């Protein structure tokens, strides 16, 4: 997939965090609602799927 800078910035502005973060979300229900409604997710762990389960060995490699 290729994305230009404007598209990347749009995705960031319109994303929801993939996890509940106290201080960012009013409560877990607000986070779940945001997650359902957002067209994109911001996820810290690239080696995990959208439900934060490990992708497994060989499907992701960190840069060396």
TORROVEX-493762 format. One record per residue: y, z, x of N, C-alpha, C in turn; residue number from 0. Coordinates in steps of 0.1 Angstrom, whole numbers. Last residue first. Layout:
{nc2: Y	nc3: Z	nc1: X	cac2: Y	cac3: Z	cac1: X	cc2: Y	cc3: Z	cc1: X	banu: NUM}
...
***
This chain:
{nc2: -44	nc3: 117	nc1: 165	cac2: -47	cac3: 124	cac1: 178	cc2: -36	cc3: 122	cc1: 188	banu: 63}
{nc2: -41	nc3: 123	nc1: 130	cac2: -37	cac3: 116	cac1: 142	cc2: -40	cc3: 124	cc1: 154	banu: 62}
{nc2: -70	nc3: 131	nc1: 111	cac2: -57	cac3: 134	cac1: 115	cc2: -54	cc3: 126	cc1: 128	banu: 61}
{nc2: -88	nc3: 111	nc1: 87	cac2: -87	cac3: 116	cac1: 101	cc2: -73	cc3: 119	cc1: 105	banu: 60}
{nc2: -109	nc3: 108	nc1: 61	cac2: -96	cac3: 111	cac1: 65	cc2: -96	cc3: 116	cc1: 79	banu: 59}
{nc2: -135	nc3: 104	nc1: 58	cac2: -127	cac3: 97	cac1: 48	cc2: -112	cc3: 98	cc1: 52	banu: 58}
{nc2: -149	nc3: 119	nc1: 76	cac2: -149	cac3: 105	cac1: 78	cc2: -140	cc3: 97	cc1: 69	banu: 57}
{nc2: -158	nc3: 145	nc1: 55	cac2: -157	cac3: 140	cac1: 68	cc2: -158	cc3: 125	cc1: 69	banu: 56}
{nc2: -139	nc3: 150	nc1: 25	cac2: -152	cac3: 149	cac1: 32	cc2: -149	cc3: 143	cc1: 46	banu: 55}
{nc2: -118	nc3: 158	nc1: 10	cac2: -123	cac3: 144	cac1: 8	cc2: -136	cc3: 142	cc1: 16	banu: 54}
{nc2: -117	nc3: 190	nc1: -7	cac2: -118	cac3: 182	cac1: 6	cc2: -124	cc3: 168	cc1: 3	banu: 53}
{nc2: -96	nc3: 193	nc1: -35	cac2: -109	cac3: 194	cac1: -30	cc2: -110	cc3: 185	cc1: -17	banu: 52}
{nc2: -72	nc3: 191	nc1: -48	cac2: -72	cac3: 199	cac1: -36	cc2: -86	cc3: 201	cc1: -31	banu: 51}
{nc2: -70	nc3: 172	nc1: -67	cac2: -74	cac3: 185	cac1: -72	cc2: -76	cc3: 195	cc1: -60	banu: 50}
{nc2: -65	nc3: 149	nc1: -53	cac2: -54	cac3: 155	cac1: -61	cc2: -57	cc3: 168	cc1: -67	banu: 49}
{nc2: -82	nc3: 157	nc1: -21	cac2: -79	cac3: 149	cac1: -33	cc2: -68	cc3: 155	cc1: -41	banu: 48}
{nc2: -72	nc3: 161	nc1: 14	cac2: -77	cac3: 166	cac1: 1	cc2: -74	cc3: 157	cc1: -10	banu: 47}
{nc2: -58	nc3: 154	nc1: 36	cac2: -73	cac3: 153	cac1: 37	cc2: -80	cc3: 159	cc1: 24	banu: 46}
{nc2: -31	nc3: 159	nc1: 32	cac2: -36	cac3: 145	cac1: 30	cc2: -51	cc3: 144	cc1: 31	banu: 45}
{nc2: -16	nc3: 184	nc1: 18	cac2: -29	cac3: 182	cac1: 25	cc2: -34	cc3: 168	cc1: 23	banu: 44}
{nc2: 7	nc3: 183	nc1: 3	cac2: 8	cac3: 186	cac1: 17	cc2: -5	cc3: 182	cc1: 24	banu: 43}
{nc2: 20	nc3: 162	nc1: -21	cac2: 9	cac3: 169	cac1: -17	cc2: 9	cc3: 171	cc1: -2	banu: 42}
{nc2: 36	nc3: 154	nc1: -50	cac2: 39	cac3: 157	cac1: -36	cc2: 28	cc3: 166	cc1: -31	banu: 41}
{nc2: 29	nc3: 128	nc1: -73	cac2: 27	cac3: 142	cac1: -68	cc2: 31	cc3: 143	cc1: -53	banu: 40}
{nc2: 44	nc3: 110	nc1: -101	cac2: 40	cac3: 111	cac1: -87	cc2: 38	cc3: 126	cc1: -83	banu: 39}
{nc2: 54	nc3: 112	nc1: -126	cac2: 47	cac3: 100	cac1: -122	cc2: 41	cc3: 100	cc1: -108	banu: 38}
{nc2: 50	nc3: 142	nc1: -145	cac2: 55	cac3: 135	cac1: -133	cc2: 47	cc3: 123	cc1: -130	banu: 37}
{nc2: 36	nc3: 155	nc1: -165	cac2: 46	cac3: 146	cac1: -169	cc2: 51	cc3: 138	cc1: -157	banu: 36}
{nc2: 17	nc3: 173	nc1: -153	cac2: 13	cac3: 163	cac1: -163	cc2: 23	cc3: 152	cc1: -165	banu: 35}
{nc2: 34	nc3: 188	nc1: -137	cac2: 24	cac3: 181	cac1: -131	cc2: 19	cc3: 170	cc1: -140	banu: 34}
{nc2: 50	nc3: 201	nc1: -157	cac2: 56	cac3: 192	cac1: -147	cc2: 46	cc3: 183	cc1: -141	banu: 33}
{nc2: 29	nc3: 217	nc1: -168	cac2: 36	cac3: 207	cac1: -176	cc2: 43	cc3: 197	cc1: -167	banu: 32}
{nc2: 23	nc3: 233	nc1: -146	cac2: 12	cac3: 224	cac1: -152	cc2: 19	cc3: 213	cc1: -160	banu: 31}
{nc2: 47	nc3: 247	nc1: -143	cac2: 42	cac3: 238	cac1: -132	cc2: 32	cc3: 228	cc1: -138	banu: 30}
{nc2: 48	nc3: 261	nc1: -167	cac2: 59	cac3: 252	cac1: -164	cc2: 54	cc3: 242	cc1: -153	banu: 29}
{nc2: 25	nc3: 277	nc1: -163	cac2: 26	cac3: 268	cac1: -174	cc2: 37	cc3: 257	cc1: -172	banu: 28}
{nc2: 32	nc3: 294	nc1: -141	cac2: 21	cac3: 284	cac1: -140	cc2: 22	cc3: 273	cc1: -151	banu: 27}
{nc2: 69	nc3: 295	nc1: -140	cac2: 55	cac3: 301	cac1: -142	cc2: 45	cc3: 290	cc1: -141	banu: 26}
{nc2: 90	nc3: 282	nc1: -128	cac2: 92	cac3: 294	cac1: -136	cc2: 79	cc3: 302	cc1: -138	banu: 25}
{nc2: 87	nc3: 272	nc1: -94	cac2: 84	cac3: 270	cac1: -108	cc2: 86	cc3: 283	cc1: -115	banu: 24}
{nc2: 97	nc3: 282	nc1: -71	cac2: 101	cac3: 269	cac1: -74	cc2: 98	cc3: 266	cc1: -89	banu: 23}
{nc2: 88	nc3: 308	nc1: -71	cac2: 102	cac3: 306	cac1: -67	cc2: 106	cc3: 292	cc1: -70	banu: 22}
{nc2: 55	nc3: 299	nc1: -63	cac2: 64	cac3: 309	cac1: -68	cc2: 78	cc3: 307	cc1: -63	banu: 21}
{nc2: 41	nc3: 269	nc1: -69	cac2: 48	cac3: 276	cac1: -58	cc2: 58	cc3: 286	cc1: -65	banu: 20}
{nc2: 11	nc3: 252	nc1: -75	cac2: 21	cac3: 261	cac1: -80	cc2: 28	cc3: 269	cc1: -69	banu: 19}
{nc2: 7	nc3: 219	nc1: -62	cac2: 3	cac3: 233	cac1: -63	cc2: 14	cc3: 241	cc1: -69	banu: 18}
{nc2: 18	nc3: 195	nc1: -59	cac2: 4	cac3: 195	cac1: -63	cc2: -1	cc3: 209	cc1: -65	banu: 17}
{nc2: 50	nc3: 191	nc1: -74	cac2: 42	cac3: 196	cac1: -63	cc2: 27	cc3: 197	cc1: -68	banu: 16}
{nc2: 60	nc3: 159	nc1: -86	cac2: 57	cac3: 173	cac1: -89	cc2: 48	cc3: 178	cc1: -77	banu: 15}
{nc2: 86	nc3: 134	nc1: -82	cac2: 72	cac3: 140	cac1: -80	cc2: 72	cc3: 154	cc1: -84	banu: 14}
{nc2: 109	nc3: 121	nc1: -81	cac2: 102	cac3: 121	cac1: -94	cc2: 89	cc3: 127	cc1: -93	banu: 13}
{nc2: 118	nc3: 121	nc1: -55	cac2: 127	cac3: 127	cac1: -65	cc2: 119	cc3: 129	cc1: -78	banu: 12}
{nc2: 97	nc3: 107	nc1: -42	cac2: 99	cac3: 121	cac1: -39	cc2: 108	cc3: 128	cc1: -50	banu: 11}
{nc2: 99	nc3: 82	nc1: -54	cac2: 87	cac3: 89	cac1: -56	cc2: 89	cc3: 104	cc1: -53	banu: 10}
{nc2: 125	nc3: 75	nc1: -44	cac2: 123	cac3: 76	cac1: -59	cc2: 110	cc3: 84	cc1: -61	banu: 9}
{nc2: 119	nc3: 73	nc1: -17	cac2: 128	cac3: 83	cac1: -22	cc2: 127	cc3: 85	cc1: -37	banu: 8}
{nc2: 101	nc3: 51	nc1: -18	cac2: 97	cac3: 64	cac1: -13	cc2: 106	cc3: 75	cc1: -18	banu: 7}
{nc2: 119	nc3: 31	nc1: -27	cac2: 107	cac3: 35	cac1: -35	cc2: 102	cc3: 48	cc1: -31	banu: 6}
{nc2: 137	nc3: 30	nc1: -5	cac2: 142	cac3: 33	cac1: -19	cc2: 130	cc3: 38	cc1: -28	banu: 5}
{nc2: 119	nc3: 22	nc1: 16	cac2: 126	cac3: 35	cac1: 16	cc2: 131	cc3: 39	cc1: 2	banu: 4}
{nc2: 90	nc3: 6	nc1: 2	cac2: 102	cac3: 6	cac1: 9	cc2: 109	cc3: 20	cc1: 8	banu: 3}
{nc2: 55	nc3: 5	nc1: 8	cac2: 66	cac3: 10	cac1: -1	cc2: 79	cc3: 10	cc1: 8	banu: 2}
{nc2: 22	nc3: -8	nc1: 5	cac2: 35	cac3: -8	cac1: 12	cc2: 46	cc3: -3	cc1: 2	banu: 1}
{nc2: -12	nc3: 0	nc1: 8	cac2: 0	cac3: 0	cac1: 0	cc2: 12	cc3: 0	cc1: 9	banu: 0}
***
